Amino acid sequence: MSSILTNNGAMVALQTLKSINNDLSKTQAMISTGKAVGSAKDNSAVWAISKVMESDVKGFKAISESLSLGQSSVAVARNGAETVTDLLTSMKEKIVASQGKNVDRTKLQSDVTALTDQIKSIVGAAQFNGLNLLKGTDDVNVLSSLDRSSDGTVAANNITVSRQDLSFDAGIFGTGADLGGNVTTTLGGNRAADGTGAAFSDGANQLTATVAGGVTAGETYNFQIAGTTVSFVTDSTDVDDLANGLTAAINAAGIQGVTADVAGAAITISSTSRFEDITVNTSGTGAATFALEANGDTAAAATTNTQTINSRASELTFSTTAGVSEGDGYRATIGNANFDYVAGKGETFEDVARGLKTVIDGAGLANITTNVRQDPTSGAWSLQIDNSGPALTLVEAGAAGGTATGGLVGLDKLDVRSDDTAAAALANIETMINTSINAAASFGSSQGRIETQASFVSQLTDSLRSGIGALVDANMEEASARLQALQVQQQLGVQSLSIANQAPQTILSLFR
């Protein structure tokens, strides 16, 4: 049916043309912006996801910058620690040379001092943007990741870089919890009591060997002392003659630090060994035996042919059950002087013992020498302190809550101008070299981790950008082909509408 009031064909053509023009507008927008989803009205769900991911990409850009800054800071610290290690190794060469007798120790000391000054300069200068990882103990966090969970919550993660204190700082002894129970002082001599202010000084620890039983001429009796065996063959039945003969043999053997005296049938063996225990064994072909009493211990007498003469030095022995926390300080008071070492992060009682040794050696006390040892049975670490001069008191103490001592404390106190100080310097430089090596290794590990994370963040950012593109970017080949098709459809739609609009004109022919 034809009507002059309602042109259905024109309406259909008009709606078709509107649809074509709308699609054409969208396609042109895709081509001009490059995005299939340019706003929330295009696809609200995809647009929302893309915006969240775009915000993460911007966050990772900031993380990448943080990692670059952290990597540079750690690299400076690592280079500093490695340089310090090299200089300490050079210093060790000077210290080893000073162990000889026919050397100019004054010139060697000048070299050691110059190297020390250089190390101090490096530690002070090893900073990046004001951050020095070679001073202090506070950890430094490097922003490394932005973690988004399934519920949409976001959390920042860090790579923790531990400072490695290579300063010469003495630290500050704390006023916190009493830690005195973690260390026991045993005085030299008979080592009978915990140190409560009693005096210790030079002298000798002794063992008494008393002949027991009968002696027959022609029997051989042996004493093995510190690995040296001395013998005596009896020429009478008198036990006093056996004691006298063995005493003379011991003194003639020239065992370092060991002498013997005799009174009747009792031989007194004295040892001035500062840090080494002396083992005494007895044997023989005859029936006589020796009752051995050492270190004030009579319980072992006549029960064994082996006994030990303890070293002369006093000992600060640290607990095998307690741990060490940052800020735990331990003090050795020698005479009226306090010597403190305050532990840093991750340190053990071995570090405390070696730290106290370094501090005491650095003080240059006359007649005082030190040594660190670990008990082979209990595993306990001990600081041995020997006094070869007038009697001094020795008291221990411990307290929590202090400020850690620098890892190279005492480096500026190394002295190679005498035999004892040169020996102490050799022991202490080994501790310092190990400290700097551990510091460089720690920084190297952290730097490697940061570099790996930086590479991952870069790759992750690329993946996120690729994912965003897959969601919102337009397919330009498809859009180009569709544009041409829509343009053709638009032209056809215009012609179709024109034809539809001309249809009512045919009705006029009916009225001619």
Buried (B, 14 or more C-beta within 10 A) or exposed (E): EEEEEEBEBBEEBBEBBEEBBEBBEBBBBBBEBBBBBBEEEBBEEBBEBBEEBBEBBEBBEEBBEBBEBBBBBBBBBBBBBBBBBEBBBEBBBBBBBBBEEEBEBEEBBEBBBEBBEBBBEBBEEBBBEEBBBBBBBEEBEBBBBBEBEEEEEEEBEBBEBBBBBBBBBBBBBBEEEEBBEBBBBBBBBBBEEEBEEBBBBBBBBBBBBBBBEEBEEEBEBBBBBBEEEBBBBBEEEBBBBBBBBBBBBBBEBEBEBBBBBBEEBBBBBBBBBBBBBBEBBBBBEBEBBBBBBBBEBEEBBEEEBEBBBBBBBBBBBBBEEBEBBBBBBBBBBBBEEEBBBBBBBEBEBBBBBBBBBBBBBBEEBEEBBBBBBEEEEEEBBBBBBBBBEEEBBBBBBBBBBBBBBBBBBBBBBBBBEEEBBBBBBBBBBBBBBBBBBBBBBBBBBBBEBBBEBBEEBEEBBEEBBEBBEEBBBBEEEEBBEBBEBBBEBBEBBBEBBEEBBEBBEEEEEEEE
